[in-house]
Amino acid sequence: MTKKGHFSGKRRMPTLPTATKEQKVQKIRNAEYYDFQGVQDTLYTQSKENKVFRKLMTIILSEENIMLAYRNIKKNVGSHTPGVDGKTIKNLSKWQEDSLITYIRTRLKHYIPQPVRRVEIPKANGKTRPLGIPTIMDRLIQQCVLQVMEPICEAKFHERNNGFRPCRSAEHAIAQVYKFVQRSGLHFVVDIDIKGFFDNVQHGKLLKQLWQMGIRDKTLLSILSAMLKAEVAEIGFPERGTPQGGIISPLLANVVLNELDWWISSQWETIPTHHQYAVTIAPNGTASRGKTYRALQSTQLKECWIVRYADDFKILCRKRSDAVKLFAATQQWLKARLGLDISPEKSGIVNLKKHYTEFLGIKIRVRQKGKKANGSLGYTVYSGMTDKAYQAMKSKVQQHTRAMAHPADTNDGSRAVDAYNAYVLGIHNYYRIATNITLDMRKIAFLVKHELNARLRRYTQKSGDKLPSYIAERYGNSKMLRYVYGRALIPIGYLKHKAPIFKPKKVNRYTPEGRAEIHKSLSCVNISILREMMRNPIMDRSVEYNDNRLSLYCGQMGRCYVTKQPLELGHMHCHHRIPRHFGGDDKYGNLVLVTDEVHRLLHATQPDTIAHYMLKLKPDSKQLRTLNRLRRWLQLPEFQSYTSY
């Protein structure tokens, strides 16, 4: 303790009980907490029905949408990065809810974004990538707009657009490519690299595309135009391009290339036929049009399929002649329709039987394997890390090894081990979808072994501290486990291939049925209580405090932190572990939800009051330990067993 009874802040906070991993689909939960999911579902459904939206600003300026936006951005790592005004989410959290809502509404009446801070992010090839960082208030406004626009756009996007979308990932894109290459036998790939895509998007064209999607609120379109033309500090006002770093930029980039997705699809996949063939719906929601495609294959049409992730996409064909025609046609279409050029040195046609194609850090080709039932040759996917990704990982592993070899002290060495493990685990989680990733990892493991022997021999053991659960589950049986500074080092070479998964059609964030596939229902949380808490914030308290009340209610599964009894409206209290008069704040880790009786007991100093509530609650040994832990933070005497009162 410091002077005047203030705590130094070095005491470790106890961990709150949390819901299961399956329940942590945070952004969806946030929309449910703020009773905004129904609004997004309606927008999605209406967009599917081709409705025109002319009054979206009313929804954007709603209290629920603004507070949901705050909740969604506060956990982002980028929210702690300051813009040109030097402010972060920490400054935003001190606002009161009413003041923040009023400010956003006033600001959007005549919206002029503040200048964007520009930083240069280094790339693996030695070059840099420009990144624009709006002010925290402009990021909040962008999030407000995004939450309303996203369900409208989602209804219009192509199913094989996998980048920067809800419930989509690079793994889904790779899975789609594997399917077309191995199961469908499409071994010719049109590789097209768009030259400076994010810097060359035409603003006027983008706004027209939004208009065609049904977004025809002129006030909103003017706000989006202002965002696109926001001044970049020390550079000026951009005439084209979407600012990389803005919250809404990925959605706008998808809008631009959505037209390409559907154009490629119209050449084969969705082309109308004179005869209406039967369509089979699989249990996962996928529509099978096998009869239609077999009929189309007997024509002179060019079979082609697109798989896209952001501005990185593949067009897969059955014949080289089709690929040649599509390469030329796509190049002309991008120039004529979107005003975009391709990079000739990075674009071309790849025969997967002879060469690799690179996609999202993974190189893919096919190798002969057996014969099919009809006697033709069989081929299987052969994939691994790209050469660039391999060299980048090799360099990064060496950096982490050096950091472990030269720590300032033991604690610094332990942190270096944790950083190494975090990096390796991330690599494993991503690249295990490559079929031959084991070979790449073994090469890196050989390098690491020599680095460890050369730099860390005296700190390396075959045993050490108890394995963390995330290491024990995946690597506990490995004979390659080593310990540095007593902490387990994840063995790089211990990795098995995992087949990439497909996203079932019925998985959808904006339909009740789709969300049921994403997570289990919140049966452990009373939604009506949660919504009442949202609608009735504690007056004169910060945005952070009221938002964390909702998070605590869900994190504690609607139960008291001490007694585990269900919490009821009007009979719960949000308790500060470290009181505000002792320097405590409104952060999530400093708050717990308890019943009124528990709260009165925690602060009780009179023997009669303590005896009354102890006999009423009758805490068991575990509950008593929790009570005393909270009492220590309050600098109050600890309790004895209730039987002593």
Buried (B, 14 or more C-beta within 10 A) or exposed (E): EEEEEBBEEEEEEEEBEEBEEEBEBEBBBBBBBBBBBEBBBBBBBBBBEEBEBEEBBEBBBBBBBBBBBBBBBBEEEBBEBBBBBEEBBBEBBBBBBEEBBEBBBEBBEEBEBBBBBBEEEEEEEEEEEBBBBBBBBBBBBBBBBBBBBBBBBBBBBBBBBBBBBBBBBBBBBBBBBBBBBBEEBBBBBBBBBBBEBBEBBBBEBBBEBBEEBBBBBEBBBEBBBEBBBBBBBEEEEBEBBBBBBBBBBBBBBBBBBBBBBBBBBEBBBEEEEEEEEEEEEEEEBBEEBEBBBEBBEEEEEBBBBBBBBBBBBBBBBBBEEBBBBBBEBBBEBBEEEBEBBBEEEEBBBBBBEEEBBBBBBBBBBBEEEEEEEEEEEBBEBBBBBBEEBBEBBBEBBBEBBEBBBEBEEEEEBBBBBEBBBEBBBEBBEBBBBBBBBBEBBBBBBEBBBEBBEEBBEEBBEEEBEEBEEEBEEBBEEBEBBBBBBBBBBBBBBBBEBBEBEBBBBBBBBBBEEBBEBBBEEBEBBBBEBBBEBBEEBEEEBBBBBBBBBBBBBBBBBBBBBBBEBBBEEEEBBBBBBBBEEBBBBBBBEBBBBBBBBBBBBBBBEEEEEBBBBBEEBEBEEEBBBBBBEBBBBBEBEEBEEBEEB
